[in-house]
Amino acid sequence: MGALLLIQPSAYAGNPEEGTFSNVLTGKVTDKNTHTPIPGATIYLPDLHVGAATDNQGNYTIKNLPKGKYIVEVHSMGYAAYTETVNISGNTAKDFDLSETLIEKNEVVITGVNLATSVKKTPTPISIIRRDYLDDNISTNIIDAIAKVPGVSQLSTGPAISKPFIRGLGYNRVVVVGDGIRQEGQQWGDEHGIEIDDYNVSKIEVLKGPSSLVYGSDALAGVVNIVPPATLPQGKIKGNVEANYQTNNGLMAYHADIAGNNNGFSWGAYITQKQAHDYKNKYDDYVFNSRFNNTNYGANIGINKQWGFSRLSFTSFNQHLGLVEGERDSEGRFLKPINNNGTAEEVPTTGSDNKSYSMTVPKQQINHQKLVWDNSLYLHNGGRIGLTLGYQWNQRREYGDVLNPNTPGLWLNLKTFNYAAKYYLPEMNGWQTSVGVNGMQQNNGNKGEEFLIPSYDLFDFGAFAVTSKTFKKLTLSGGLRFDTRSLHSQALFLDANGKPAPTGETKFEKFNRNFSNVSGSVGLSYEASDRVVLKLNAARGFRAPNIAELAANGVHEGTIKYEYGNQDLKPEVSTQVDAGVDFNTQHVSLTASLFYSHINNFIFSRKLFNAAGTDSIPVENNAEGFAAFKYQQANANLYGGELMLDIHPHPIDWLHFENTFSYVRGTASNATDSTKNLPNIPAARWLSELKGKFKKVGGPLRNAYIGVQMDMNFAQNNVFDAYETETSTKGYTLFNAGLGSEFVNKHNKTLFSLHFAVNNFTDVAYQNHLSRLKYAPVNELTGRQGVFNVGRNFSVKLAIPIDFK
């Protein structure tokens, strides 16, 4: 595959000498107020994966471009990101003026749309998280880093495991995209996180609402697109070294990366190492076995020439993490399993246990390797062909036997081949259209001694067409898609010792299921004035049941429950309407979004009770102490919205008072009082932040900031309380603060940046409604149910950029 990178397909792309791909974009980037040149600004064409940096006079040149209209985005530290559609034909000159205001009104988004486009022209609600936001805020994993975005929450199992929820929907209803392909890693499980390194990120795009048109089944709630660093401008070699320390769990993280671009040949590499001991809070003290460690690395090579571009990337995510069970003695001390001369016993933990970085059972080991080959070929007629192929190998091992701590009980071996081919038609009367096919072939096998889901084969295929056109102030977009999915599950028989055998007790039955669906969407964005943009979108989404929902039969250690599947489940089909308004002035920015979604055959898990009205405890091996849950369906309705208000009074543009509010309500149709509420619906949330941003401070300081934040989570009493499946959660308010700055030399070159932050500085003891640990056993000493979230946590981050001449 690597050799294919070096093949220049000019034979079918056209002869560059004819001038089709010899267009050049040149210009100058200046400060809007002072009209002085801005050196080092980045000009980037995301559709073409090519860009340039301005010289000391603010000038730039980008050669070997195809003819056509493309979004150009311009960035420079301390200035608002700027985007504009540029018609490239021959030698094209385009100058850009950047404003020092830090309100980004025109950000680019790539995910889930036909071509790169600005937020103004996109009918669906979108949130953008840039690298500087990740640096300013404390997080322990990639989803934790975005959980404060309006409408986004996380289902967590301790600090290392977080799953994204968008407007109350998660698991396989949210598609996570990394390196251009959908991430596949047993995302149906509560304690299965996202296997993407949180340092190998340039920005994160969150699309809210059905996005099945481009990504197929599973994007029912939306898409989280984690975008890796862009290709550097030609002639550049840059690196970066970072370190982070957090006090609560002793987290130590180190990261290094380097990348370059020489005459269109690009390359890059990175490595990240992270480790943490147990975290603590005011009620539980140290939470035993909440420790984790990561070692992640990756590399990429690519070529960008007159015929197009080709890029090959490899990433490896490797994590060990403890699984919190939450059992305690009568004095409230957590219990740890030990091997006492061949006998498994439990003893109370000590102080040395809690600050240990070494792993103990029960624990998980996750290894996720991913190879992606992304290509784009320019055609004579102004169109383009895109081809993306990916291979992922996800191994997830769970260790629960203290007598055999290195022998995995559950071992899931998932292999996925992703494919996508697109044809971007040349623009016709202003219509920008693309057609394509994509999908995946998947095999999942059991290699352990315990079995939760059967081995299976899955094949996914989808064909789609999407289009958009701007009529002066109105942008219309929409499309259609057809999906088909086939799933073949293998039978499993166990002998008297619980080992696989040709005959015996039936653990899993063999079955085949086929699902298909037609999805569609239509939306419009109307720029009523320079200040107001109105949006409306209607979409139909689709999700096929996953293997756990259909066929699970076993103990799920990290979730503290025994799960039963249901082979009679039908696909989920949603119909959703979104409406929104964006309002921007010199003093105020306001974004408001409302949505209503009806989901046929909504799938959820509920606890089973026996005839005596108590927990149904399975009699199968290793099920002692685990309540039983089974998947079922009901028609559901979800509605709610998000509101963002940012007050930045002119002329003190450095001051920002930003408030966001999120609310979602989920109910089942024709249900009883105890089953009318959908499970796992996050509580309403109000985030309020007062922040000062200072481009110029004086002396060695530049691009400094200081801020304080209130994070108010309301009580959630609308719960699925039938059979005690879900319990209500009290409200709580956290306070966070942070400050940081770049440090520059006398030539205004950045030497390093330093960030200080503290989360929960009043040390509130709280349980988030979507924390799985709130269902851990009762603390007999205090009578409190479950385990609480992280207490006060200080953080310091250091980043040192390296610019090679």
Secondary structure as the mmCIF struct_conf table of DSSP 4:
data_model
#
loop_
_struct_conf.conf_type_id
_struct_conf.id
_struct_conf.beg_label_comp_id
_struct_conf.beg_label_asym_id
_struct_conf.beg_label_seq_id
_struct_conf.end_label_comp_id
_struct_conf.end_label_asym_id
_struct_conf.end_label_seq_id
HELX_RH_3T_P HELX_RH_3T_P1 GLY A 2 LEU A 6
HELX_RH_AL_P HELX_RH_AL_P1 SER A 10 ALA A 13
HELX_RH_3T_P HELX_RH_3T_P2 PRO A 16 GLU A 18
TURN_TY1_P TURN_TY1_P1 GLY A 19 PHE A 21
STRN STRN1 ASN A 23 ASP A 31
TURN_TY1_P TURN_TY1_P2 LYS A 32 THR A 34
STRN STRN2 PRO A 37 PRO A 37
TURN_TY1_P TURN_TY1_P3 PRO A 39 GLY A 40
STRN STRN3 THR A 42 LEU A 45
TURN_TY1_P TURN_TY1_P4 PRO A 46 HIS A 49
STRN STRN4 VAL A 50 ALA A 53
TURN_TY1_P TURN_TY1_P5 ASN A 56 GLN A 57
BEND BEND1 GLY A 58 GLY A 58
STRN STRN5 ASN A 59 LEU A 65
HELX_LH_PP_P HELX_LH_PP_P1 PRO A 66 PRO A 66
BEND BEND2 LYS A 67 LYS A 67
STRN STRN6 GLY A 68 HIS A 75
TURN_TY1_P TURN_TY1_P6 MET A 77 GLY A 78
BEND BEND3 TYR A 79 TYR A 79
STRN STRN7 TYR A 82 ILE A 88
BEND BEND4 GLY A 90 GLY A 90
STRN STRN8 ASN A 91 ALA A 93
STRN STRN9 PHE A 96 LEU A 98
BEND BEND5 GLU A 100 GLU A 100
BEND BEND6 LYS A 105 ASN A 106
STRN STRN10 VAL A 108 VAL A 109
TURN_TY1_P TURN_TY1_P7 THR A 111 GLY A 112
BEND BEND7 VAL A 113 LEU A 115
STRN STRN11 THR A 117 SER A 118
HELX_RH_3T_P HELX_RH_3T_P3 VAL A 119 LYS A 121
BEND BEND8 PRO A 123 THR A 124
STRN STRN12 ILE A 126 ARG A 130
HELX_RH_AL_P HELX_RH_AL_P2 ARG A 131 ASP A 136
BEND BEND9 ASN A 137 ASN A 137
BEND BEND10 THR A 140 ASN A 141
TURN_TY1_P TURN_TY1_P8 ILE A 142 ILE A 143
HELX_RH_3T_P HELX_RH_3T_P4 ASP A 144 ILE A 146
TURN_TY1_P TURN_TY1_P9 ALA A 147 LYS A 148
BEND BEND11 VAL A 149 VAL A 149
TURN_TY1_P TURN_TY1_P10 PRO A 150 GLY A 151
STRN STRN13 VAL A 152 SER A 156
BEND BEND12 THR A 157 GLY A 158
TURN_TY1_P TURN_TY1_P11 PRO A 159 ALA A 160
STRN STRN14 SER A 162 ILE A 166
TURN_TY1_P TURN_TY1_P12 ARG A 167 GLY A 168
STRN STRN15 LEU A 169 LEU A 169
HELX_RH_3T_P HELX_RH_3T_P5 TYR A 171 ARG A 173
STRN STRN16 VAL A 174 GLY A 178
TURN_TY1_P TURN_TY1_P13 ASP A 179 GLY A 180
STRN STRN17 ILE A 181 ARG A 182
BEND BEND13 GLY A 185 GLY A 185
TURN_TY1_P TURN_TY1_P14 GLN A 187 TRP A 188
BEND BEND14 GLY A 189 GLY A 189
TURN_TY1_P TURN_TY1_P15 ASP A 190 GLU A 191
BEND BEND15 ASP A 198 ASN A 200
BEND BEND16 SER A 202 SER A 202
STRN STRN18 LYS A 203 LYS A 208
BEND BEND17 GLY A 209 GLY A 209
HELX_RH_AL_P HELX_RH_AL_P3 SER A 212 TYR A 215
TURN_TY1_P TURN_TY1_P16 SER A 217 LEU A 220
BEND BEND18 ALA A 221 ALA A 221
STRN STRN19 GLY A 222 VAL A 227
HELX_LH_PP_P HELX_LH_PP_P2 PRO A 228 PRO A 233
TURN_TY1_P TURN_TY1_P17 GLN A 234 GLY A 235
STRN STRN20 ILE A 237 GLN A 246
TURN_TY1_P TURN_TY1_P18 THR A 247 GLY A 250
STRN STRN21 LEU A 251 ASN A 262
TURN_TY1_P TURN_TY1_P19 ASN A 263 GLY A 264
STRN STRN22 PHE A 265 ALA A 276
STRN STRN23 LYS A 280 ASN A 281
TURN_TY1_P TURN_TY1_P20 LYS A 282 ASP A 284
STRN STRN24 ASP A 285 TYR A 286
TURN_TY1_P TURN_TY1_P21 PHE A 288 ASN A 289
STRN STRN25 PHE A 292 LYS A 305
TURN_TY1_P TURN_TY1_P22 GLN A 306 TRP A 307
STRN STRN26 GLY A 308 GLY A 322
STRN STRN27 ARG A 328 ARG A 328
TURN_TY1_P TURN_TY1_P23 SER A 330 GLU A 331
BEND BEND19 GLY A 332 GLY A 332
HELX_LH_PP_P HELX_LH_PP_P3 ARG A 333 ARG A 333
STRN STRN28 PHE A 334 PHE A 334
STRN STRN29 LEU A 335 ASN A 340
TURN_TY1_P TURN_TY1_P24 ASN A 341 GLY A 342
STRN STRN30 THR A 343 PRO A 348
HELX_RH_AL_P HELX_RH_AL_P4 GLY A 351 ASN A 354
TURN_TY1_P TURN_TY1_P25 LYS A 355 LYS A 355
BEND BEND20 SER A 358 SER A 358
BEND BEND21 VAL A 361 PRO A 362
STRN STRN31 LYS A 363 TYR A 378
TURN_TY1_P TURN_TY1_P26 HIS A 380 ASN A 381
BEND BEND22 GLY A 382 GLY A 382
STRN STRN32 ARG A 384 TYR A 399
TURN_TY1_P TURN_TY1_P27 VAL A 402 LEU A 403
BEND BEND23 ASN A 404 ASN A 404
TURN_TY1_P TURN_TY1_P28 PRO A 405 ASN A 406
BEND BEND24 THR A 407 THR A 407
BEND BEND25 GLY A 409 GLY A 409
STRN STRN33 LEU A 410 TYR A 424
HELX_LH_PP_P HELX_LH_PP_P4 LEU A 425 GLU A 427
STRN STRN34 MET A 428 MET A 428
TURN_TY1_P TURN_TY1_P29 ASN A 429 GLY A 430
STRN STRN35 TRP A 431 TRP A 431
STRN STRN36 GLN A 432 ASN A 446
BEND BEND26 GLY A 448 GLU A 450
BEND BEND27 LEU A 452 ILE A 453
STRN STRN37 TYR A 456 PHE A 471
TURN_TY1_P TURN_TY1_P30 LYS A 472 LYS A 473
STRN STRN38 LEU A 474 SER A 489
HELX_LH_PP_P HELX_LH_PP_P5 GLN A 490 ALA A 491
STRN STRN39 LEU A 492 LEU A 494
TURN_TY1_P TURN_TY1_P31 ALA A 496 ASN A 497
BEND BEND28 GLY A 498 GLY A 498
STRN STRN40 PRO A 500 ALA A 501
BEND BEND29 PRO A 502 GLY A 504
STRN STRN41 GLU A 505 PHE A 508
STRN STRN42 PHE A 511 GLU A 527
BEND BEND30 SER A 529 ARG A 531
STRN STRN43 VAL A 532 ARG A 543
HELX_LH_PP_P HELX_LH_PP_P6 ALA A 544 ASN A 546
HELX_RH_AL_P HELX_RH_AL_P5 ILE A 547 ALA A 551
STRN STRN44 ASN A 553 HIS A 556
HELX_RH_3T_P HELX_RH_3T_P6 GLU A 557 THR A 559
TURN_TY1_P TURN_TY1_P32 ILE A 560 ILE A 560
STRN STRN45 LYS A 561 TYR A 564
TURN_TY1_P TURN_TY1_P33 GLN A 567 ASP A 568
STRN STRN46 GLU A 572 ASN A 584
BEND BEND31 GLN A 586 HIS A 587
STRN STRN47 VAL A 588 LYS A 607
STRN STRN48 PHE A 609 PHE A 609
TURN_TY1_P TURN_TY1_P34 ALA A 611 ALA A 612
BEND BEND32 GLY A 613 THR A 614
STRN STRN49 ASP A 615 ASP A 615
BEND BEND33 GLU A 620 GLU A 620
TURN_TY1_P TURN_TY1_P35 ASN A 621 ASN A 622
TURN_TY1_P TURN_TY1_P36 GLU A 624 GLY A 625
STRN STRN50 ALA A 627 ILE A 647
TURN_TY1_P TURN_TY1_P37 HIS A 650 PRO A 651
TURN_TY1_P TURN_TY1_P38 ASP A 653 TRP A 654
STRN STRN51 LEU A 655 ALA A 668
TURN_TY1_P TURN_TY1_P39 SER A 669 ASN A 670
TURN_TY1_P TURN_TY1_P40 ASP A 673 THR A 675
BEND BEND34 LYS A 676 LYS A 676
STRN STRN52 ASN A 677 ASN A 677
HELX_LH_PP_P HELX_LH_PP_P7 LEU A 678 LEU A 678
BEND BEND35 PRO A 679 ASN A 680
HELX_LH_PP_P HELX_LH_PP_P8 ILE A 681 ALA A 684
STRN STRN53 ARG A 685 GLY A 698
TURN_TY1_P TURN_TY1_P41 GLY A 699 PRO A 700
STRN STRN54 LEU A 701 ASN A 713
STRN STRN55 GLN A 716 GLN A 716
HELX_RH_3T_P HELX_RH_3T_P7 ALA A 722 GLU A 724
BEND BEND36 THR A 725 GLU A 726
STRN STRN56 THR A 729 THR A 729
STRN STRN57 TYR A 732 VAL A 744
TURN_TY1_P TURN_TY1_P42 LYS A 746 HIS A 747
STRN STRN58 THR A 750 ASN A 759
BEND BEND37 ASN A 760 ASN A 760
TURN_TY1_P TURN_TY1_P43 PHE A 761 THR A 762
TURN_TY1_P TURN_TY1_P44 HIS A 769 LEU A 770
STRN STRN59 SER A 771 SER A 771
HELX_RH_3T_P HELX_RH_3T_P8 ARG A 772 TYR A 775
BEND BEND38 ALA A 776 ALA A 776
HELX_LH_PP_P HELX_LH_PP_P9 PRO A 777 PRO A 777
STRN STRN60 VAL A 778 VAL A 778
TURN_TY1_P TURN_TY1_P45 GLU A 780 THR A 782
STRN STRN61 GLN A 785 GLN A 785
BEND BEND39 GLY A 786 GLY A 786
STRN STRN62 ASN A 793 PHE A 804
#
